[in-house]
Amino acid sequence: MTEIPEVLFVCVHNAGRSQMAAALLHHYAAGAVRVTSAGSTPADEINPAVRKAMDEIGIDLSDAFPKRLTTDAVEASDVVITMGCGDACPIFPGKRYLDWELEDPAGQGIDAVRPIRDEIDRRVRALLAELVSTSAS
């Protein structure tokens, strides 16, 4: 792993799960981790219920937008976390791949998005603790 680990979160539309995960890791890492997100088939905009759920915990996604997954983004990452994108993510030797099975917030209301956000939050905190302890050793 590089001195500052790089994490890429990938889901199909890059409008929900991967955006929440990237924003949460960026928030908690405070510069200790580089974070990006992308989608295999990006949507036109971030899911409004996702924006609202993140606003509730003080994380602003108003500048966030869905981005297309590129081979370069995967190649630049140390850890690639997929969230329901199947085989769309290219595989490179030496990268760490994790698949987080999470419900898709697409088409869901705020009440359904909150538990997804909270589960992503839990996983992001655990990942950060692991990455920080790994890069410190």
Phi, psi and omega per residue, in radians:
M1 nan 2.564 3.094
T2 -1.204 2.982 -3.125
E3 -0.979 -0.837 3.022
I4 -1.832 1.983 -3.106
P5 -1.091 2.547 3.101
E6 -2.000 2.221 -3.101
V7 -2.072 2.340 3.081
L8 -2.072 2.173 3.055
F9 -1.769 2.270 -3.078
V10 -2.240 2.265 2.924
C11 -2.421 3.112 -3.013
V12 -1.096 -0.971 -2.992
H13 -1.711 -0.183 -3.094
N14 0.892 0.687 -3.106
A15 -2.177 -0.011 -3.077
G16 -2.526 -1.623 -3.024
R17 -0.972 -0.888 -3.086
S18 -1.177 -0.580 3.092
Q19 -1.180 -0.759 3.114
M20 -1.098 -0.802 -3.112
A21 -1.070 -0.794 -3.127
A22 -1.112 -0.762 -3.130
A23 -1.138 -0.720 3.127
L24 -1.155 -0.794 3.137
L25 -1.134 -0.735 3.097
H26 -1.015 -0.767 -3.135
H27 -1.098 -0.893 -3.070
Y28 -1.282 -0.585 -3.053
A29 -1.282 -0.473 3.109
A30 0.832 0.830 3.092
G31 1.599 -0.137 -3.120
A32 -1.371 -0.241 -3.130
V33 -2.441 2.427 2.991
R34 -1.556 2.366 -3.025
V35 -2.276 2.351 3.003
T36 -2.416 2.886 3.052
S37 -2.495 2.754 -3.125
A38 -2.807 2.938 3.122
G39 -2.338 2.578 3.111
S40 -1.231 -0.539 3.055
T41 -2.407 1.399 -3.009
P42 -1.067 2.498 3.065
A43 -1.348 3.081 3.105
D44 -1.389 -0.471 -3.099
E45 -2.706 2.890 3.076
I46 -1.222 2.460 3.086
N47 -0.967 2.177 -3.121
P48 -1.026 -0.627 3.112
A49 -1.187 -0.561 3.076
V50 -1.179 -0.786 3.088
R51 -0.982 -0.801 -3.105
K52 -1.137 -0.760 3.139
A53 -1.077 -0.664 3.126
M54 -1.287 -0.662 3.062
D55 -0.997 -0.658 -3.123
E56 -1.039 -0.477 -3.135
I57 -1.882 0.277 3.023
G58 1.447 0.332 3.102
I59 -1.973 2.092 -3.047
D60 -1.611 2.100 3.092
L61 -1.824 0.308 -3.055
S62 -1.112 -0.472 3.109
D63 -1.631 -0.077 -3.106
A64 -1.384 2.603 3.088
F65 -2.646 2.638 3.118
P66 -1.115 2.408 -3.135
K67 -2.176 2.592 -3.138
R68 -1.377 2.390 3.061
L69 -1.177 2.273 3.088
T70 -2.153 2.729 3.069
T71 -1.065 -0.676 3.137
D72 -1.059 -0.693 3.140
A73 -1.111 -0.722 3.117
V74 -1.169 -0.779 -3.113
E75 -1.083 -0.594 -3.118
A76 -1.352 -0.214 -3.035
S77 -1.626 2.600 3.015
D78 -1.557 -0.659 -3.127
V79 -2.211 2.250 3.100
V80 -2.056 2.098 -3.132
I81 -1.962 2.016 3.132
T82 -1.681 2.637 -3.105
M83 -2.423 1.279 3.074
G84 1.443 0.401 3.133
C85 -1.720 0.102 3.054
G86 1.043 -2.315 -3.072
D87 -1.591 0.226 -3.073
A88 -1.269 -0.300 -3.069
C89 -1.580 2.141 3.117
P90 -1.147 2.574 -3.102
I91 -1.871 2.243 3.079
F92 -2.135 2.427 3.083
P93 -1.062 2.543 3.074
G94 1.506 -0.077 3.089
K95 -1.654 2.608 3.062
R96 -1.695 2.204 -3.134
Y97 -2.013 2.319 3.039
L98 -2.220 2.513 3.053
D99 -2.051 1.997 3.104
W100 -1.683 1.936 3.074
E101 -1.411 1.943 -3.106
L102 -2.387 2.566 3.071
E103 -1.088 2.506 3.137
D104 -1.442 2.196 3.134
P105 -1.366 -0.057 -3.122
A106 -0.979 2.243 3.107
G107 1.312 0.061 -3.110
Q108 -1.633 2.668 3.040
G109 -1.470 3.027 -3.083
I110 -1.005 -0.658 -3.124
D111 -1.122 -0.533 3.097
A112 -1.452 -0.475 -3.103
V113 -1.348 -0.585 -3.102
R114 -0.961 -0.851 3.140
P115 -1.148 -0.531 3.071
I116 -1.151 -0.823 3.104
R117 -0.997 -0.780 -3.089
D118 -1.169 -0.631 3.092
E119 -1.209 -0.706 3.074
I120 -1.091 -0.739 3.108
D121 -0.991 -0.800 3.141
R122 -1.064 -0.803 -3.111
R123 -1.182 -0.673 3.129
V124 -1.114 -0.749 3.128
R125 -1.091 -0.718 3.113
A126 -1.147 -0.746 3.109
L127 -1.076 -0.791 -3.130
L128 -1.068 -0.767 3.120
A129 -1.024 -0.714 3.129
E130 -1.185 -0.808 -3.111
L131 -1.129 -0.714 -3.127
V132 -1.185 -0.708 3.125
S133 -1.226 -0.586 3.118
T134 -1.216 -0.755 -3.098
S135 -1.310 -0.355 3.114
A136 -1.394 -0.372 -3.083
S137 -1.551 nan nan
